[in-house]
Amino acid sequence: MFSFIEPGKSDIYIMPKLNRAFINPFSQIPTLNILCDYLDENGKLLEVSPKSVLVRAEEELRSSTWVTLKALAELEFYIILKQKTETLFPSAQDKNYHESTPFTEFEDLRNEVLAVLADVGIATKYGHSEVGKVLTKDGTLMEQHEIELMPQNLVEMAEAIAITKWVIRNICTKHGVSASFSPKIFLEHAGNGMHIHSCGLKNGKNHNRKPRWNHKH
């Protein structure tokens, strides 16, 4: 799990976070999924875990500036269907932005993702089809979609992103398709971005006259 930790110091424990538990929506046998924290051999938060690094960065920002950050993530991904047959309602490549059925193939799948995310406690802003659409010579259809999450603190957003990707992949597997978050699947076609919008709050308020969200790829 942490390849850079020496074998002699590799005793790592996990501590369940009961407030981050949810019923696995994909298991036929009732199963509880629980997010966990990593602890070192002394029972303290593992300093080198990604979450611990992020927590320290948040605390450093807060203690030095009294500013806290909220983040909002946009996840773009391609849904891939092998050997697509002809359709009665074809659409042009790379012109899929905010398209709807019958000109997009996977609107129902994306809506199922949104519904399952709500069931497991992940708040979303919306989902929509993105610009990318590729139909290869061998009949493989690649259609791009996006799901946007609601703003949360940085640690909560990181956890929400991990769960969202897990949900998307499980639902694609259920429907016999695959999902790719790869930044670029073809050079000549639209790539996937994971855009992170950030907003700084001081004393719980945004002191700009108008709330401003900055976003990075």
C-alpha positions in Angstrom: 0.0 0.0 0.0 2.9 2.4 0.8 5.9 1.0 -1.1 8.2 3.7 0.2 7.9 2.6 3.8 10.7 0.4 5.0 9.7 -3.2 5.9 10.8 -2.7 9.5 8.4 0.1 9.9 5.5 -1.3 7.9 3.1 -2.0 10.8 0.1 0.0 9.7 -3.4 -0.2 11.2 -6.7 1.0 9.9 -9.3 2.8 12.0 -12.9 2.7 10.7 -14.7 6.0 10.3 -18.3 5.0 11.3 -19.7 8.3 10.0 -18.4 7.4 6.5 -20.1 4.0 6.3 -22.7 3.1 3.7 -24.5 0.0 2.4 -22.8 -1.4 -0.7 -25.4 -0.9 -3.5 -23.7 -3.5 -5.8 -23.5 -6.5 -3.4 -26.2 -9.2 -3.5 -25.4 -10.0 0.1 -26.0 -7.0 2.4 -22.5 -5.5 2.9 -21.3 -2.4 4.8 -18.6 -0.4 3.3 -16.6 1.8 5.7 -13.9 4.4 4.9 -10.9 4.1 7.2 -7.9 6.2 8.4 -4.4 4.8 8.4 -2.6 4.7 11.7 1.1 4.0 12.5 2.4 1.5 15.0 1.8 4.0 17.9 -1.9 4.4 17.0 -1.3 7.9 15.5 -2.4 9.1 12.1 0.1 7.8 9.5 2.1 10.9 8.5 2.8 9.8 5.0 -0.7 8.8 4.0 -2.3 11.2 1.4 -5.1 12.2 3.8 -2.6 13.2 6.6 -0.7 15.3 4.1 -3.9 17.1 3.0 -5.0 17.6 6.6 -1.7 19.2 7.5 -1.9 21.4 4.5 -5.4 22.6 5.4 -4.3 23.3 9.0 -1.2 25.2 7.8 -3.4 27.4 5.6 -6.0 28.0 8.4 -3.4 28.8 11.1 -1.4 31.2 8.9 -4.2 33.0 7.1 -7.5 32.0 8.9 -8.7 30.9 5.5 -10.3 27.5 4.8 -10.8 26.1 1.4 -13.8 24.4 0.0 -13.5 22.4 -3.2 -15.9 21.4 -6.0 -14.8 18.6 -8.4 -16.0 17.9 -12.0 -15.2 14.4 -13.2 -15.1 13.8 -16.9 -15.0 10.2 -18.2 -15.6 8.2 -21.3 -18.1 5.3 -21.3 -16.8 2.7 -23.8 -18.9 0.1 -25.6 -17.2 -2.4 -27.8 -18.7 -3.2 -31.3 -21.5 -0.7 -31.4 -24.1 -1.4 -34.0 -25.6 1.2 -36.3 -28.1 3.6 -34.7 -31.2 5.4 -36.1 -30.0 8.6 -34.5 -26.3 9.1 -35.1 -24.5 12.2 -33.8 -21.3 13.8 -35.0 -18.0 13.1 -33.3 -16.9 15.5 -30.6 -20.3 17.3 -30.6 -21.8 15.6 -27.6 -21.9 18.5 -25.2 -25.2 18.5 -23.2 -26.6 16.1 -25.7 -29.7 14.0 -24.7 -31.3 10.8 -25.9 -31.7 9.5 -28.5 -28.5 11.2 -29.7 -26.5 10.1 -26.7 -26.4 6.4 -25.7 -25.7 6.5 -22.0 -28.0 9.1 -20.4 -29.8 6.5 -18.4 -26.6 5.0 -17.1 -25.4 8.4 -16.0 -28.7 9.1 -14.2 -28.3 5.7 -12.5 -24.9 6.9 -11.3 -26.4 10.1 -9.8 -29.1 8.1 -8.0 -26.6 5.6 -6.5 -24.3 8.5 -5.4 -27.3 10.0 -3.5 -28.0 6.6 -1.9 -24.4 6.4 -0.6 -24.3 9.9 0.7 -22.5 11.8 -2.1 -24.1 15.1 -3.0 -24.0 16.1 -6.6 -24.7 19.3 -8.5 -25.6 17.7 -11.8 -24.5 15.4 -14.5 -24.5 15.9 -18.3 -23.0 14.5 -21.5 -19.6 16.1 -22.5 -18.3 17.1 -25.9 -16.3 13.9 -26.6 -17.8 11.2 -28.8 -15.7 8.7 -30.8 -16.8 5.9 -33.0 -13.8 3.9 -34.2 -13.5 1.9 -37.4 -14.0 -1.4 -35.6 -17.3 -0.1 -34.1 -16.2 0.8 -30.6 -18.2 3.7 -29.2 -16.6 6.1 -26.7 -19.0 8.7 -25.3 -17.9 11.3 -22.8 -19.9 12.4 -19.7 -19.4 14.6 -16.7 -20.6 14.5 -13.1 -20.1 17.6 -10.9 -20.0 17.2 -7.1 -21.2 19.7 -4.5 -18.6 21.8 -2.6 -17.0 20.3 0.5 -13.8 20.7 2.5 -10.7 19.2 0.9 -10.7 15.9 2.7 -14.4 15.3 2.2 -14.0 16.1 -1.5 -11.1 13.7 -1.9 -13.2 10.9 -0.4 -16.2 11.8 -2.5 -14.1 11.6 -5.7 -12.8 8.2 -4.8 -16.3 6.9 -4.1 -17.7 8.5 -7.3 -15.1 6.8 -9.4 -15.9 3.5 -7.7 -19.6 3.9 -8.3 -19.1 4.8 -12.0 -16.9 1.8 -12.6 -19.3 -0.6 -10.9 -22.4 0.6 -12.8 -20.5 0.4 -16.1 -19.5 -3.1 -15.2 -23.1 -3.9 -14.5 -24.2 -2.8 -17.9 -21.3 -4.5 -19.8 -19.4 -1.3 -20.7 -16.2 0.2 -19.3 -15.2 3.6 -18.1 -12.0 5.6 -18.7 -10.8 8.6 -16.7 -7.6 8.8 -18.8 -6.6 12.4 -19.7 -6.4 11.5 -23.3 -7.7 8.5 -25.1 -7.0 9.8 -28.7 -4.8 12.8 -29.5 -7.3 14.1 -32.0 -10.3 13.9 -29.7 -11.4 15.6 -26.5 -9.6 14.5 -23.4 -10.9 14.0 -19.8 -10.3 16.6 -17.2 -10.9 16.5 -13.4 -11.5 20.2 -12.7 -11.2 21.3 -9.1 -12.8 24.6 -8.2 -11.7 26.2 -5.0 -13.2 28.9 -2.8 -11.5 30.5 0.2 -13.6 31.3 3.2 -12.6 33.5 6.2 -14.7 33.2 9.3 -17.1 31.1 7.3 -17.7 33.8 4.7 -16.5 34.6 1.2 -15.4 38.2 1.4 -15.6 38.9 -2.3 -18.5 41.0 -3.4 -19.5 38.1 -5.5 -18.6 34.5 -4.7 -15.7 33.5 -7.0 -14.7 30.0 -7.8 -11.3 29.4 -9.3 -10.7 26.1 -11.1 -7.7 24.1 -12.0 -7.2 21.0 -14.1 
